[in-house]
Amino acid sequence: MPKTGNVKVFNRTYRFNILIVHQKLTFLKYGKILMRLKIFFLLLFSFFLLVINSYGAMKESKGTPSAVIVSSKYEFPPVFEGVRVVHDFIIQNKGSAVLEIKSVKPV
């Protein structure tokens, strides 16, 4: 049986139920708990997405690079002595990882 109480306002007596006040406070308490659960699951979901993204990046970087030179020889036409000659060699990466060329030496 819920407890009741009386409040007198402007010579009128109002009766209230204490159980209802307790239920409202309990609802507010559960509201805070629900908000904390929402925040927790939001953070958990964000962490999950971060892990999935990191795993994908690691999976892509596990491949090996493969350098392929389209034409490895080039014969320059006759030129005068002291004239600078230039030729670009094309190197393609046929592998699944990033190809890093750190140095080039003439042979």
Backbone as CSV, one residue per row, in Angstrom:
resi,resn,N_x,N_y,N_z,CA_x,CA_y,CA_z,C_x,C_y,C_z
1,MET,0.843,-1.181,0.000,0.000,0.000,0.000,0.884,1.239,0.000
2,PRO,0.683,2.115,-0.955,1.525,3.312,-0.984,1.192,4.251,0.173
3,LYS,2.235,4.959,0.588,2.056,5.955,1.649,1.478,7.222,1.046
4,THR,0.659,7.898,1.782,0.075,9.143,1.292,0.472,10.269,2.223
5,GLY,0.397,11.460,1.702,0.707,12.634,2.501,-0.241,13.748,2.132
6,ASN,-0.291,14.749,2.967,-1.168,15.886,2.734,-0.348,17.160,2.648
7,VAL,-0.758,18.058,1.740,-0.123,19.362,1.605,-1.250,20.385,1.617
8,LYS,-1.065,21.430,2.404,-2.074,22.478,2.495,-1.581,23.700,1.737
9,VAL,-2.353,24.121,0.696,-2.009,25.282,-0.097,-3.258,26.144,-0.199
10,PHE,-3.139,27.389,0.241,-4.260,28.341,0.225,-5.537,27.732,0.817
11,ASN,-5.411,27.199,1.996,-6.523,26.609,2.751,-7.177,25.417,2.059
12,ARG,-6.510,24.832,1.095,-7.011,23.597,0.488,-6.004,22.504,0.775
13,THR,-6.464,21.350,1.070,-5.603,20.218,1.374,-5.509,19.322,0.135
14,TYR,-4.275,19.051,-0.254,-4.037,18.170,-1.402,-3.359,16.910,-0.891
15,ARG,-3.838,15.799,-1.379,-3.286,14.516,-0.986,-2.363,14.033,-2.120
16,PHE,-1.215,13.520,-1.793,-0.306,13.009,-2.818,0.182,11.630,-2.414
17,ASN,0.658,10.916,-3.399,1.133,9.559,-3.203,2.657,9.577,-3.180
18,ILE,3.267,9.115,-2.146,4.718,9.111,-2.003,5.358,8.116,-2.974
19,LEU,4.647,7.063,-3.292,5.166,6.059,-4.208,5.415,6.658,-5.594
20,ILE,4.543,7.549,-6.048,4.717,8.187,-7.356,5.984,9.033,-7.367
21,VAL,6.240,9.778,-6.302,7.465,10.583,-6.220,8.678,9.674,-6.265
22,HIS,8.623,8.549,-5.580,9.733,7.602,-5.578,9.941,7.022,-6.985
23,GLN,8.849,6.725,-7.690,8.972,6.195,-9.041,9.607,7.212,-9.980
24,LYS,9.277,8.476,-9.847,9.886,9.494,-10.694,11.382,9.595,-10.428
25,LEU,11.783,9.532,-9.169,13.209,9.570,-8.848,13.911,8.335,-9.391
26,THR,13.251,7.193,-9.306,13.831,5.963,-9.834,13.971,6.068,-11.349
27,PHE,12.982,6.644,-12.013,13.058,6.826,-13.464,14.234,7.716,-13.833
28,LEU,14.446,8.794,-13.088,15.592,9.665,-13.355,16.894,8.912,-13.165
29,LYS,16.929,8.049,-12.142,18.133,7.257,-11.893,18.383,6.310,-13.065
30,TYR,17.326,5.645,-13.547,17.485,4.757,-14.692,17.812,5.540,-15.964
31,GLY,17.336,6.754,-16.082,17.671,7.595,-17.223,19.166,7.871,-17.287
32,LYS,19.771,8.119,-16.124,21.222,8.344,-16.085,21.966,7.066,-16.454
33,ILE,21.463,5.943,-15.966,22.106,4.665,-16.286,22.001,4.381,-17.780
34,LEU,20.825,4.639,-18.358,20.656,4.428,-19.789,21.575,5.341,-20.599
35,MET,21.732,6.578,-20.178,22.623,7.506,-20.872,24.065,7.004,-20.801
36,ARG,24.455,6.502,-19.641,25.820,5.966,-19.510,26.006,4.731,-20.384
37,LEU,24.979,3.893,-20.474,25.070,2.724,-21.343,25.181,3.138,-22.809
38,LYS,24.422,4.141,-23.210,24.513,4.626,-24.588,25.913,5.138,-24.888
39,ILE,26.483,5.904,-23.980,27.842,6.433,-24.169,28.846,5.292,-24.222
40,PHE,28.681,4.305,-23.342,29.590,3.157,-23.315,29.561,2.417,-24.646
41,PHE,28.348,2.125,-25.149,28.253,1.392,-26.407,28.722,2.233,-27.594
42,LEU,28.543,3.530,-27.542,29.064,4.404,-28.587,30.596,4.366,-28.607
43,LEU,31.207,4.418,-27.436,32.666,4.331,-27.358,33.153,2.949,-27.796
44,LEU,32.430,1.915,-27.411,32.799,0.558,-27.802,32.710,0.390,-29.319
45,PHE,31.657,0.922,-29.926,31.500,0.857,-31.373,32.606,1.637,-32.075
46,SER,32.968,2.817,-31.554,34.060,3.611,-32.138,35.373,2.855,-32.070
47,PHE,35.634,2.200,-30.935,36.855,1.408,-30.782,36.860,0.253,-31.780
48,PHE,35.718,-0.394,-31.952,35.597,-1.488,-32.899,35.913,-1.022,-34.319
49,LEU,35.393,0.131,-34.724,35.684,0.664,-36.056,37.166,0.982,-36.215
50,LEU,37.781,1.506,-35.163,39.211,1.819,-35.212,40.032,0.548,-35.403
51,VAL,39.671,-0.518,-34.688,40.401,-1.789,-34.809,40.226,-2.370,-36.209
52,ILE,39.002,-2.326,-36.735,38.751,-2.855,-38.083,39.564,-2.079,-39.123
53,ASN,39.607,-0.753,-38.985,40.361,0.081,-39.916,41.858,-0.228,-39.826
54,SER,42.378,-0.395,-38.624,43.797,-0.712,-38.455,44.124,-2.079,-39.036
55,TYR,43.228,-3.039,-38.846,43.451,-4.376,-39.389,43.493,-4.342,-40.912
56,GLY,42.615,-3.555,-41.521,42.615,-3.437,-42.977,43.896,-2.820,-43.491
57,ALA,44.405,-1.815,-42.785,45.658,-1.176,-43.199,46.829,-2.149,-43.068
58,MET,46.833,-2.946,-41.994,47.904,-3.921,-41.813,47.819,-5.010,-42.872
59,LYS,46.621,-5.410,-43.230,46.451,-6.464,-44.223,46.947,-6.006,-45.588
60,GLU,46.719,-4.751,-45.944,47.182,-4.228,-47.223,48.705,-4.132,-47.280
61,SER,49.339,-3.838,-46.164,50.784,-3.625,-46.172,51.568,-4.933,-46.095
62,LYS,50.920,-6.081,-45.998,51.633,-7.348,-45.893,52.107,-7.876,-47.234
63,GLY,51.670,-7.277,-48.341,52.106,-7.724,-49.657,53.563,-7.357,-49.897
64,THR,54.070,-7.766,-51.046,55.458,-7.453,-51.382,55.491,-6.603,-52.644
65,PRO,56.422,-5.662,-52.709,56.562,-4.877,-53.930,57.296,-5.678,-55.004
66,SER,57.056,-5.345,-56.247,57.717,-6.030,-57.347,58.041,-4.980,-58.416
67,ALA,59.321,-4.664,-58.553,59.756,-3.651,-59.517,59.938,-4.297,-60.881
68,VAL,59.326,-3.701,-61.906,59.453,-4.189,-63.278,59.940,-3.019,-64.124
69,ILE,61.070,-3.229,-64.806,61.628,-2.200,-65.685,61.143,-2.488,-67.095
70,VAL,60.454,-1.506,-67.688,59.855,-1.698,-69.010,60.935,-1.944,-70.058
71,SER,61.929,-1.076,-70.148,63.064,-1.305,-71.058,64.336,-1.004,-70.274
72,SER,65.192,-2.007,-70.163,66.393,-1.845,-69.332,67.596,-1.311,-70.113
73,LYS,67.491,-1.240,-71.433,68.607,-0.731,-72.243,68.133,0.422,-73.102
74,TYR,69.045,1.378,-73.295,68.764,2.503,-74.194,70.086,2.932,-74.817
75,GLU,70.087,3.047,-76.125,71.311,3.466,-76.816,71.121,4.905,-77.280
76,PHE,72.010,5.761,-76.813,71.936,7.173,-77.181,72.433,7.364,-78.604
77,PRO,71.877,8.319,-79.315,72.397,8.639,-80.660,73.755,9.338,-80.512
78,PRO,74.526,9.385,-81.555,75.838,10.055,-81.474,75.670,11.543,-81.124
79,VAL,76.485,12.001,-80.150,76.447,13.397,-79.719,77.878,13.905,-79.599
80,PHE,78.027,15.228,-79.549,79.354,15.808,-79.372,79.812,15.614,-77.932
81,GLU,81.106,15.599,-77.774,81.674,15.394,-76.439,81.324,16.574,-75.531
82,GLY,80.928,16.267,-74.300,80.588,17.290,-73.329,79.108,17.643,-73.307
83,VAL,78.337,17.125,-74.250,76.899,17.392,-74.276,76.220,16.444,-73.283
84,ARG,75.345,17.001,-72.512,74.635,16.197,-71.504,73.481,15.443,-72.177
85,VAL,73.409,14.130,-71.908,72.329,13.311,-72.461,71.485,12.777,-71.304
86,VAL,70.178,12.703,-71.532,69.256,12.279,-70.483,68.255,11.291,-71.049
87,HIS,67.929,10.290,-70.257,66.875,9.335,-70.632,66.144,8.896,-69.364
88,ASP,64.828,8.788,-69.452,64.020,8.337,-68.322,63.702,6.858,-68.487
89,PHE,64.055,6.077,-67.467,63.686,4.670,-67.445,62.391,4.529,-66.646
90,ILE,61.465,3.751,-67.161,60.169,3.572,-66.504,60.222,2.315,-65.638
91,ILE,59.920,2.507,-64.372,59.864,1.393,-63.425,58.436,1.310,-62.908
92,GLN,57.823,0.153,-63.043,56.450,-0.056,-62.579,56.451,-0.978,-61.365
93,ASN,55.495,-0.743,-60.469,55.318,-1.604,-59.307,54.178,-2.571,-59.616
94,LYS,54.508,-3.827,-59.810,53.497,-4.851,-60.090,53.102,-5.609,-58.824
95,GLY,53.677,-5.253,-57.689,53.365,-5.929,-56.435,52.177,-5.299,-55.738
96,SER,51.883,-5.818,-54.533,50.715,-5.331,-53.779,51.101,-4.390,-52.645
97,ALA,52.386,-4.140,-52.461,52.828,-3.208,-51.419,53.497,-2.004,-52.071
98,VAL,53.785,-1.012,-51.269,54.411,0.214,-51.772,55.869,-0.064,-52.109
99,LEU,56.285,0.393,-53.279,57.667,0.237,-53.732,58.439,1.491,-53.398
100,GLU,59.480,1.361,-52.625,60.328,2.515,-52.244,61.683,2.358,-52.924
101,ILE,62.055,3.342,-53.745,63.379,3.354,-54.385,64.205,4.334,-53.591
102,LYS,65.181,3.814,-52.853,65.961,4.661,-51.936,67.222,5.213,-52.577
103,SER,67.793,4.504,-53.563,68.972,5.039,-54.230,69.099,4.412,-55.616
104,VAL,69.760,5.155,-56.510,69.999,4.694,-57.879,71.463,4.942,-58.198
105,LYS,72.133,3.926,-58.761,73.563,4.053,-59.114,73.743,3.669,-60.563
106,PRO,74.512,4.442,-61.318,74.789,4.061,-62.703,75.734,2.868,-62.753
107,VAL,75.572,2.059,-63.791,76.424,0.868,-63.923,77.475,1.102,-64.964
